[in-house]
Amino acid sequence: MIHTMDVTLKLSPFFYHEILQSFGEPDTITCWETQVFANSGISKLTLFKVVHNHFQACYLRLNINPSFILTGRFDPNALFDEYDFAELIPAFNELVASIIDSHLHSLEYWTASRIDYAADALITGSIQPQQYVELAKLGLLPISSVEASRPGWVSYTAENGSCRVRVYHRGPAVRSNFLGLPDAVYQIADQTLRLEVECHDARLGSIASRKTFPSRQVEHFLSCPDVGWEELSRQSRRIFGVHDYYSLSGSTPRITGSDYLQRTQNDLRVFLKSVQVAGGLQAAQDRWNQGQPIPFRFNKQRSTGRVFSPAQVRRIIRQLRRLHINPVPLPIGWKPGCFPHPFPELF
């Protein structure tokens, strides 16, 4: 599923100057952009020229909302399904022709410069979407994964800066950015947890090489829905793991009912309690790597805690996964005692 995307088309100098003049701009400009077409599904239109020594190339780049263009109406909760690519092509071509009086290539021949893949989880019942954001912070996320300007979000850069990943509660984002929408739109957003994977130029180039695409034309990416699924699945596993979250008491029956030796069962319980007390998996590992145990009270007795080596941590996480237990236990007091994985369809 796609939220937004940037598509780029190389222009001849003649078309570049002609388009600039059609907007009443001097043809000497090397970079010009406008957001005047945002109410049609083109969030931003940019004309720019790349000049290097005696070489120059002219480009037109559009930031588009494919769902908006396809349906003709704006819905901040809507995502574009790649299976609708054939229907998107004429809608896009018609829209571009209505604002640019030049003969340009059809959508499938434009270059994909950025694609923002997204998946939504509808969270209902007593569980709130923001609680999953808090659980994401307790896992093995990169340092500085919480945006300073948006403390309720998880955001980090992956793949050497070529990919930006975000997890956030959709409700506050929609309510603060879009006013005057129907109540039903806000109600859906209030129940929505969104995972976004922004794939930039370098990442798209890597995907094209891995998938043996002959080029980075839009048709290759939007004709292969597996690309988006794989990107979302990889980051979902990194953030949320692959199993449900349990309270300590909720995980006990799975541990005691396993075929593990009593010593191993004790290790699993001590590990989970230590992660809970430390405030997350990364926080616990930071202390263990410094040789510091994590003391806690368990069954009304004071424990000095243990120090788990990196190899032991990896082994215990594998053992917990075998029992379908997320290595991040629910914080104390969270009800119910089991939080299902928010994106099971991604694994």
C-alpha positions as a Markdown table, in Angstrom:
| # | Residue | x | y | z |
|---|---|---|---|---|
| 1 | Met | 0.0 | 0.0 | 0.0 |
| 2 | Ile | 1.3 | 3.5 | -0.9 |
| 3 | His | 0.6 | 6.8 | 0.9 |
| 4 | Thr | 2.5 | 9.3 | -1.4 |
| 5 | Met | 5.2 | 9.1 | -4.0 |
| 6 | Asp | 7.5 | 11.3 | -6.0 |
| 7 | Val | 7.7 | 10.7 | -9.8 |
| 8 | Thr | 10.2 | 12.5 | -12.0 |
| 9 | Leu | 10.3 | 13.0 | -15.8 |
| 10 | Lys | 13.4 | 14.2 | -17.8 |
| 11 | Leu | 12.5 | 17.1 | -20.1 |
| 12 | Ser | 14.1 | 18.6 | -23.1 |
| 13 | Pro | 15.3 | 22.2 | -22.6 |
| 14 | Phe | 12.5 | 23.3 | -24.9 |
| 15 | Phe | 9.7 | 21.7 | -22.8 |
| 16 | Tyr | 11.4 | 22.9 | -19.6 |
| 17 | His | 11.3 | 26.5 | -20.8 |
| 18 | Glu | 7.8 | 26.1 | -22.3 |
| 19 | Ile | 6.3 | 24.8 | -19.0 |
| 20 | Leu | 8.0 | 27.6 | -17.0 |
| 21 | Gln | 6.6 | 30.2 | -19.3 |
| 22 | Ser | 3.1 | 28.6 | -19.1 |
| 23 | Phe | 3.2 | 29.4 | -15.4 |
| 24 | Gly | 4.3 | 32.9 | -16.0 |
| 25 | Glu | 7.9 | 32.3 | -14.8 |
| 26 | Pro | 11.1 | 33.3 | -16.6 |
| 27 | Asp | 12.8 | 30.5 | -18.4 |
| 28 | Thr | 16.2 | 31.3 | -16.7 |
| 29 | Ile | 15.1 | 29.8 | -13.4 |
| 30 | Thr | 17.0 | 26.7 | -12.4 |
| 31 | Cys | 14.5 | 25.5 | -9.7 |
| 32 | Trp | 10.9 | 26.4 | -9.2 |
| 33 | Glu | 8.1 | 24.8 | -7.3 |
| 34 | Thr | 4.4 | 25.3 | -6.5 |
| 35 | Gln | 1.8 | 23.7 | -4.3 |
| 36 | Val | -1.2 | 25.3 | -6.1 |
| 37 | Phe | -2.4 | 21.9 | -7.3 |
| 38 | Ala | -2.5 | 20.3 | -3.9 |
| 39 | Asn | -6.3 | 20.1 | -4.0 |
| 40 | Ser | -6.1 | 17.8 | -7.0 |
| 41 | Gly | -3.7 | 15.2 | -5.7 |
| 42 | Ile | -0.4 | 16.8 | -6.7 |
| 43 | Ser | 0.9 | 18.0 | -3.4 |
| 44 | Lys | 3.9 | 19.7 | -5.0 |
| 45 | Leu | 5.2 | 20.4 | -8.6 |
| 46 | Thr | 8.9 | 21.1 | -9.0 |
| 47 | Leu | 10.8 | 22.1 | -12.1 |
| 48 | Phe | 14.6 | 22.0 | -11.7 |
| 49 | Lys | 17.7 | 21.9 | -13.8 |
| 50 | Val | 20.9 | 20.1 | -13.0 |
| 51 | Val | 24.1 | 21.8 | -14.3 |
| 52 | His | 27.5 | 20.2 | -14.1 |
| 53 | Asn | 30.4 | 21.6 | -16.1 |
| 54 | His | 29.2 | 21.5 | -19.7 |
| 55 | Phe | 26.3 | 19.1 | -19.0 |
| 56 | Gln | 22.8 | 20.1 | -18.1 |
| 57 | Ala | 19.5 | 18.2 | -17.7 |
| 58 | Cys | 16.0 | 19.4 | -17.0 |
| 59 | Tyr | 13.4 | 17.6 | -14.9 |
| 60 | Leu | 9.8 | 17.8 | -13.7 |
| 61 | Arg | 9.0 | 16.2 | -10.4 |
| 62 | Leu | 5.6 | 15.7 | -8.9 |
| 63 | Asn | 4.8 | 14.7 | -5.3 |
| 64 | Ile | 1.4 | 12.8 | -5.7 |
| 65 | Asn | -1.2 | 11.1 | -3.6 |
| 66 | Pro | -2.2 | 8.2 | -5.8 |
| 67 | Ser | -5.4 | 7.4 | -3.9 |
| 68 | Phe | -6.6 | 11.0 | -4.2 |
| 69 | Ile | -5.8 | 11.1 | -7.9 |
| 70 | Leu | -7.6 | 7.8 | -8.5 |
| 71 | Thr | -10.8 | 8.6 | -6.6 |
| 72 | Gly | -10.9 | 12.3 | -7.1 |
| 73 | Arg | -11.5 | 12.9 | -3.4 |
| 74 | Phe | -9.1 | 13.5 | -0.5 |
| 75 | Asp | -9.2 | 11.0 | 2.4 |
| 76 | Pro | -6.2 | 11.2 | 4.8 |
| 77 | Asn | -6.8 | 7.6 | 5.9 |
| 78 | Ala | -6.8 | 6.2 | 2.4 |
| 79 | Leu | -3.9 | 4.2 | 1.0 |
| 80 | Phe | -3.3 | 3.3 | -2.7 |
| 81 | Asp | -3.4 | -0.4 | -3.6 |
| 82 | Glu | -0.8 | -1.2 | -6.3 |
| 83 | Tyr | -3.3 | -3.6 | -7.9 |
| 84 | Asp | -5.2 | -0.5 | -9.0 |
| 85 | Phe | -2.2 | 0.8 | -11.0 |
| 86 | Ala | -3.9 | 0.2 | -14.4 |
| 87 | Glu | -6.8 | 2.5 | -13.3 |
| 88 | Leu | -4.4 | 5.1 | -11.9 |
| 89 | Ile | -2.6 | 5.6 | -15.3 |
| 90 | Pro | -5.4 | 7.4 | -17.2 |
| 91 | Ala | -6.4 | 9.4 | -14.1 |
| 92 | Phe | -2.9 | 10.7 | -13.7 |
| 93 | Asn | -2.3 | 11.4 | -17.4 |
| 94 | Glu | -5.6 | 13.3 | -17.6 |
| 95 | Leu | -4.8 | 15.4 | -14.5 |
| 96 | Val | -1.3 | 16.3 | -15.7 |
| 97 | Ala | -2.6 | 17.2 | -19.1 |
| 98 | Ser | -5.1 | 19.6 | -17.5 |
| 99 | Ile | -2.4 | 21.6 | -15.8 |
| 100 | Ile | 0.6 | 21.3 | -18.2 |
| 101 | Asp | -0.1 | 22.1 | -21.8 |
| 102 | Ser | 2.6 | 19.9 | -23.2 |
| 103 | His | 2.7 | 16.4 | -24.4 |
| 104 | Leu | 4.4 | 14.4 | -21.6 |
| 105 | His | 5.0 | 10.6 | -21.2 |
| 106 | Ser | 2.4 | 8.4 | -19.6 |
| 107 | Leu | 2.7 | 7.7 | -15.8 |
| 108 | Glu | 4.3 | 4.2 | -16.3 |
| 109 | Tyr | 7.3 | 5.8 | -18.0 |
| 110 | Trp | 8.1 | 8.3 | -15.2 |
| 111 | Thr | 10.9 | 7.5 | -12.8 |
| 112 | Ala | 10.1 | 6.6 | -9.2 |
| 113 | Ser | 12.2 | 9.0 | -7.0 |
| 114 | Arg | 10.5 | 8.2 | -3.7 |
| 115 | Ile | 7.7 | 5.9 | -2.6 |
| 116 | Asp | 6.2 | 6.0 | 0.9 |
| 117 | Tyr | 4.8 | 2.6 | 1.6 |
| 118 | Ala | 2.3 | 2.4 | 4.5 |
| 119 | Ala | 0.3 | -0.2 | 6.5 |
| 120 | Asp | -2.5 | 0.6 | 8.9 |
| 121 | Ala | -3.7 | -1.4 | 11.9 |
| 122 | Leu | -7.2 | -0.8 | 13.2 |
| 123 | Ile | -6.9 | -1.0 | 17.0 |
| 124 | Thr | -10.2 | -1.5 | 18.8 |
| 125 | Gly | -11.5 | -2.5 | 22.2 |
| 126 | Ser | -9.6 | -1.4 | 25.4 |
| 127 | Ile | -6.2 | -1.2 | 23.6 |
| 128 | Gln | -5.2 | 2.2 | 22.3 |
| 129 | Pro | -2.9 | 2.8 | 19.2 |
| 130 | Gln | -0.6 | 4.9 | 21.2 |
| 131 | Gln | 0.2 | 2.0 | 23.5 |
| 132 | Tyr | 1.7 | 0.2 | 20.5 |
| 133 | Val | 3.9 | 3.2 | 19.9 |
| 134 | Glu | 5.1 | 2.9 | 23.5 |
| 135 | Leu | 5.8 | -0.8 | 23.0 |
| 136 | Ala | 7.8 | 0.0 | 19.9 |
| 137 | Lys | 10.1 | 2.2 | 22.1 |
| 138 | Leu | 10.7 | -0.7 | 24.4 |
| 139 | Gly | 12.2 | -2.9 | 21.6 |
| 140 | Leu | 15.5 | -2.9 | 19.8 |
| 141 | Leu | 15.2 | 0.4 | 18.0 |
| 142 | Pro | 18.1 | 2.6 | 16.9 |
| 143 | Ile | 19.3 | 5.3 | 19.2 |
| 144 | Ser | 17.4 | 8.6 | 18.9 |
| 145 | Ser | 14.4 | 6.8 | 17.4 |
| 146 | Val | 11.9 | 9.2 | 18.9 |
| 147 | Glu | 11.3 | 12.5 | 17.1 |
| 148 | Ala | 12.0 | 15.5 | 19.3 |
| 149 | Ser | 9.3 | 17.5 | 17.6 |
| 150 | Arg | 6.8 | 14.7 | 17.8 |
| 151 | Pro | 7.3 | 12.8 | 21.1 |
| 152 | Gly | 4.4 | 10.5 | 20.4 |
| 153 | Trp | 6.1 | 9.1 | 17.3 |
| 154 | Val | 8.8 | 6.5 | 16.6 |
| 155 | Ser | 11.0 | 7.5 | 13.7 |
| 156 | Tyr | 14.4 | 6.4 | 12.6 |
| 157 | Thr | 16.6 | 6.3 | 9.5 |
| 158 | Ala | 17.6 | 2.9 | 8.2 |
| 159 | Glu | 19.6 | 1.4 | 5.3 |
| 160 | Asn | 22.4 | 4.1 | 5.4 |
| 161 | Gly | 20.0 | 7.0 | 5.2 |
| 162 | Ser | 18.1 | 5.7 | 2.2 |
| 163 | Cys | 15.0 | 4.8 | 4.1 |
| 164 | Arg | 12.9 | 6.6 | 6.8 |
| 165 | Val | 10.6 | 4.6 | 9.1 |
| 166 | Arg | 7.8 | 5.9 | 11.2 |
| 167 | Val | 5.2 | 4.5 | 13.6 |
| 168 | Tyr | 2.6 | 6.7 | 15.0 |
| 169 | His | -1.0 | 7.1 | 16.1 |
| 170 | Arg | -2.9 | 8.4 | 13.1 |
| 171 | Gly | -5.6 | 10.2 | 15.1 |
| 172 | Pro | -3.6 | 13.2 | 16.5 |
| 173 | Ala | -1.8 | 13.6 | 13.1 |
| 174 | Val | -5.0 | 13.9 | 11.1 |
| 175 | Arg | -6.8 | 16.1 | 13.7 |
| 176 | Ser | -3.9 | 18.6 | 13.8 |
| 177 | Asn | -3.2 | 18.7 | 10.0 |
| 178 | Phe | -6.7 | 18.5 | 8.5 |
| 179 | Leu | -9.6 | 20.6 | 9.7 |
| 180 | Gly | -13.2 | 20.4 | 8.7 |
| 181 | Leu | -13.4 | 16.7 | 7.7 |
| 182 | Pro | -16.3 | 14.5 | 8.4 |
| 183 | Asp | -16.4 | 13.0 | 11.9 |
| 184 | Ala | -16.2 | 9.5 | 10.5 |
| 185 | Val | -12.8 | 10.3 | 9.1 |
| 186 | Tyr | -11.5 | 11.4 | 12.5 |
| 187 | Gln | -13.0 | 8.4 | 14.2 |
| 188 | Ile | -11.2 | 6.0 | 11.9 |
| 189 | Ala | -7.9 | 7.9 | 12.4 |
| 190 | Asp | -8.4 | 7.7 | 16.2 |
| 191 | Gln | -8.3 | 3.9 | 16.0 |
| 192 | Thr | -5.4 | 3.7 | 13.5 |
| 193 | Leu | -1.8 | 2.8 | 14.1 |
| 194 | Arg | 0.3 | 3.6 | 11.0 |
| 195 | Leu | 3.6 | 2.1 | 9.9 |
| 196 | Glu | 5.3 | 4.1 | 7.1 |
| 197 | Val | 8.5 | 3.2 | 5.2 |
| 198 | Glu | 9.8 | 6.1 | 3.1 |
| 199 | Cys | 12.0 | 4.7 | 0.3 |
| 200 | His | 14.2 | 7.4 | -1.2 |
| 201 | Asp | 16.4 | 7.4 | -4.3 |
| 202 | Ala | 19.1 | 5.1 | -3.0 |
| 203 | Arg | 16.7 | 2.6 | -1.5 |
| 204 | Leu | 14.7 | 2.4 | -4.7 |
| 205 | Gly | 17.9 | 1.9 | -6.7 |
| 206 | Ser | 18.8 | -1.0 | -4.4 |
| 207 | Ile | 15.3 | -2.5 | -4.8 |
| 208 | Ala | 15.5 | -2.2 | -8.6 |
| 209 | Ser | 18.9 | -4.0 | -8.6 |
| 210 | Arg | 17.6 | -6.8 | -6.3 |
| 211 | Lys | 14.5 | -7.3 | -8.3 |
| 212 | Thr | 16.4 | -7.0 | -11.6 |
| 213 | Phe | 14.2 | -4.2 | -12.8 |
| 214 | Pro | 15.6 | -2.8 | -16.1 |
| 215 | Ser | 15.1 | 0.7 | -14.8 |
| 216 | Arg | 13.5 | 2.7 | -12.0 |
| 217 | Gln | 10.4 | 3.4 | -14.0 |
| 218 | Val | 7.1 | 3.6 | -12.1 |
| 219 | Glu | 5.6 | 0.7 | -13.9 |
| 220 | His | 8.2 | -1.8 | -12.4 |
| 221 | Phe | 7.5 | -0.8 | -8.8 |
| 222 | Leu | 3.7 | -0.5 | -9.0 |
| 223 | Ser | 3.4 | -3.7 | -11.0 |
| 224 | Cys | 5.2 | -5.6 | -8.2 |
| 225 | Pro | 3.2 | -5.3 | -5.0 |
| 226 | Asp | 5.7 | -7.6 | -3.2 |
| 227 | Val | 8.1 | -4.7 | -3.0 |
| 228 | Gly | 6.0 | -2.7 | -0.6 |
| 229 | Trp | 5.0 | -5.8 | 1.4 |
| 230 | Glu | 8.7 | -6.8 | 1.8 |
| 231 | Glu | 9.7 | -3.3 | 3.0 |
| 232 | Leu | 6.9 | -3.0 | 5.5 |
| 233 | Ser | 7.4 | -6.6 | 6.7 |
| 234 | Arg | 11.1 | -6.0 | 7.3 |
| 235 | Gln | 10.5 | -2.9 | 9.4 |
| 236 | Ser | 7.5 | -4.4 | 11.2 |
| 237 | Arg | 9.6 | -7.3 | 12.3 |
| 238 | Arg | 12.4 | -5.0 | 13.5 |
| 239 | Ile | 10.0 | -2.8 | 15.5 |
| 240 | Phe | 7.4 | -5.3 | 16.8 |
| 241 | Gly | 8.9 | -8.7 | 16.4 |
| 242 | Val | 6.6 | -11.4 | 15.1 |
| 243 | His | 4.7 | -12.5 | 18.2 |
| 244 | Asp | 2.1 | -11.1 | 20.6 |
| 245 | Tyr | 3.0 | -9.1 | 23.7 |
| 246 | Tyr | 2.2 | -10.7 | 27.2 |
| 247 | Ser | 2.3 | -9.5 | 30.7 |
| 248 | Leu | 4.6 | -11.5 | 33.0 |
| 249 | Ser | 1.7 | -13.4 | 34.4 |
| 250 | Gly | 0.3 | -14.0 | 30.9 |
| 251 | Ser | 3.6 | -15.5 | 29.7 |
| 252 | Thr | 4.1 | -17.8 | 32.7 |
| 253 | Pro | 1.7 | -20.6 | 31.5 |
| 254 | Arg | 3.4 | -20.7 | 28.1 |
| 255 | Ile | 6.8 | -21.0 | 29.8 |
| 256 | Thr | 5.9 | -23.6 | 32.4 |
| 257 | Gly | 4.0 | -25.6 | 29.9 |
| 258 | Ser | 7.0 | -25.8 | 27.5 |
| 259 | Asp | 9.4 | -28.7 | 27.3 |
| 260 | Tyr | 12.3 | -26.5 | 28.4 |
| 261 | Leu | 14.3 | -27.5 | 31.5 |
| 262 | Gln | 13.5 | -25.8 | 34.8 |
| 263 | Arg | 16.7 | -23.9 | 34.7 |
| 264 | Thr | 15.9 | -22.5 | 31.2 |
| 265 | Gln | 12.3 | -21.6 | 32.3 |
| 266 | Asn | 13.8 | -19.6 | 35.2 |
| 267 | Asp | 16.2 | -17.8 | 32.8 |
| 268 | Leu | 13.2 | -16.8 | 30.6 |
| 269 | Arg | 11.3 | -15.5 | 33.6 |
| 270 | Val | 14.3 | -13.6 | 34.9 |
| 271 | Phe | 15.0 | -12.2 | 31.5 |
| 272 | Leu | 11.4 | -10.9 | 30.9 |
| 273 | Lys | 11.3 | -9.4 | 34.4 |
| 274 | Ser | 14.6 | -7.7 | 33.9 |
| 275 | Val | 13.5 | -6.2 | 30.6 |
| 276 | Gln | 10.3 | -4.9 | 32.2 |
| 277 | Val | 12.2 | -3.3 | 35.2 |
| 278 | Ala | 14.9 | -1.8 | 33.0 |
| 279 | Gly | 12.3 | -0.1 | 30.8 |
| 280 | Gly | 12.8 | -2.0 | 27.5 |
| 281 | Leu | 15.0 | -4.5 | 25.7 |
| 282 | Gln | 17.6 | -1.9 | 24.6 |
| 283 | Ala | 17.9 | -0.4 | 28.1 |
| 284 | Ala | 18.4 | -3.8 | 29.6 |
| 285 | Gln | 21.1 | -4.8 | 27.1 |
| 286 | Asp | 22.9 | -1.5 | 27.7 |
| 287 | Arg | 23.2 | -2.3 | 31.4 |
| 288 | Trp | 24.2 | -5.9 | 30.8 |
| 289 | Asn | 26.9 | -4.9 | 28.4 |
| 290 | Gln | 28.3 | -2.7 | 31.2 |
| 291 | Gly | 28.2 | -5.7 | 33.5 |
| 292 | Gln | 25.4 | -4.3 | 35.6 |
| 293 | Pro | 22.7 | -6.6 | 36.9 |
| 294 | Ile | 19.1 | -5.4 | 37.1 |
| 295 | Pro | 17.7 | -6.0 | 40.6 |
| 296 | Phe | 14.0 | -6.5 | 41.1 |
| 297 | Arg | 11.4 | -8.0 | 43.4 |
| 298 | Phe | 9.8 | -11.3 | 42.2 |
| 299 | Asn | 7.3 | -13.4 | 44.2 |
| 300 | Lys | 7.7 | -11.1 | 47.2 |
| 301 | Gln | 11.5 | -11.7 | 47.3 |
| 302 | Arg | 14.3 | -9.4 | 46.4 |
| 303 | Ser | 16.5 | -10.5 | 43.6 |
| 304 | Thr | 20.0 | -9.1 | 42.8 |
| 305 | Gly | 19.3 | -9.8 | 39.2 |
| 306 | Arg | 21.6 | -11.3 | 36.6 |
| 307 | Val | 23.8 | -10.2 | 33.8 |
| 308 | Phe | 23.0 | -11.8 | 30.4 |
| 309 | Ser | 25.8 | -11.9 | 27.8 |
| 310 | Pro | 24.9 | -10.9 | 24.2 |
| 311 | Ala | 25.0 | -14.6 | 23.2 |
| 312 | Gln | 22.6 | -15.5 | 26.1 |
| 313 | Val | 20.3 | -12.7 | 25.0 |
| 314 | Arg | 20.1 | -14.0 | 21.5 |
| 315 | Arg | 19.5 | -17.5 | 22.7 |
| 316 | Ile | 16.7 | -16.5 | 25.1 |
| 317 | Ile | 15.0 | -14.4 | 22.4 |
| 318 | Arg | 15.0 | -17.4 | 20.1 |
| 319 | Gln | 13.6 | -19.5 | 22.9 |
| 320 | Leu | 10.8 | -17.0 | 23.6 |
| 321 | Arg | 10.0 | -16.8 | 19.9 |
| 322 | Arg | 9.6 | -20.6 | 19.9 |
| 323 | Leu | 6.9 | -20.1 | 22.5 |
| 324 | His | 5.3 | -17.3 | 20.5 |
| 325 | Ile | 6.2 | -14.8 | 23.2 |
| 326 | Asn | 7.4 | -11.3 | 22.4 |
| 327 | Pro | 10.7 | -10.6 | 24.2 |
| 328 | Val | 9.2 | -7.2 | 25.4 |
| 329 | Pro | 6.8 | -7.8 | 28.3 |
| 330 | Leu | 3.8 | -5.5 | 28.8 |
| 331 | Pro | 4.5 | -2.7 | 31.3 |
| 332 | Ile | 3.1 | -3.2 | 34.8 |
| 333 | Gly | -0.6 | -2.5 | 35.0 |
| 334 | Trp | -1.4 | -2.7 | 31.3 |
| 335 | Lys | -4.7 | -4.5 | 30.6 |
| 336 | Pro | -5.6 | -6.9 | 29.1 |
| 337 | Gly | -2.7 | -9.2 | 29.7 |
| 338 | Cys | -2.1 | -9.9 | 26.0 |
| 339 | Phe | -1.7 | -7.4 | 23.2 |
| 340 | Pro | -1.9 | -9.0 | 19.7 |
| 341 | His | 0.7 | -8.1 | 17.2 |
| 342 | Pro | -0.6 | -5.0 | 15.4 |
| 343 | Phe | 0.5 | -6.1 | 11.9 |
| 344 | Pro | 0.1 | -9.9 | 11.6 |
| 345 | Glu | -0.6 | -9.7 | 7.9 |
| 346 | Leu | 3.0 | -8.5 | 7.4 |
| 347 | Phe | 4.6 | -11.8 | 8.4 |
